[in-house]
C-alpha cells in the first residue's frame, strides 16, 4: 500500500543536540512538506519542497534544516538553534496539484526536549 | 495574505448531538478541503469540494461549498465518541500548489 511514513513516533532530545526526523513516501508525489503543531494549535509550515534538490522556507524555518536528495525522502533536522523544539511534527506529500487534491499526511513525530 | 478562519474554536457536545462548524475567508477559493486529525495522528482528508454550492456527504459528514466561494461548512450528524479530534478546513494558496489551513475546530464528545 502506498503511504507516507514518519519515524520515530516519539523522540527525546537533550538541549543543545541536533536531531533528524525521517519522512519517506512511496506515493510518487513530487511535493513534500514539514509542519509543526503545538498543543491546541494549528499547523505551521516549516519547509517545503516541490521538486528534488530544491526546497523553500515556510513561515517558521529558523532553527530547522532540510534536504531533498531523493523524491521519496524529505528529512527534517531540528538544530540546537531552535529555541523551543518540543512539538508535534507532521510531514505531508502531494502531487503537483496539491492545492486542489490535498495532501497526504504522515502519522507524526512527537519531539520532546529533556 | 489569504487566511482561513474557523469557528467555533472548540466544541464539547453530548453523544448523539449534531455538530456544525464553518470556515470563512476574505478571499475567494476554488477548492475547499476538510480534514480530521485524531489525537496523536496526522490529519486525514474527509471531503473535497470543487464547485460553489456543492453539497457532498461522507457517511454522517456533510460539507458544503458556500455560494459566495468565501466559506464552507461541515456538519456531523448523530455524533459518536470516535468523532473526537481536530477538524481543519483548507484551500489552495493562489497558484502555488500549497494549501492554507484554518486553525482548526477541536471537538470533544461526551458519551
Interface residues (C-beta under 8 A of the other chain):
Chain A: X6 X31 X33 X40 X41 X42 X43 X45 X48 X50 X88 X90 X92 X94 X96 X97 X98 X99 X100 X101 X102 X103 X104 X105 X106 X107 X108 X110
Chain B: X30 X31 X33 X35 X40 X41 X42 X43 X44 X45 X48 X50 X88 X90 X91 X92 X93 X95 X96 X97 X98 X99 X101 X102 X103 X104 X106
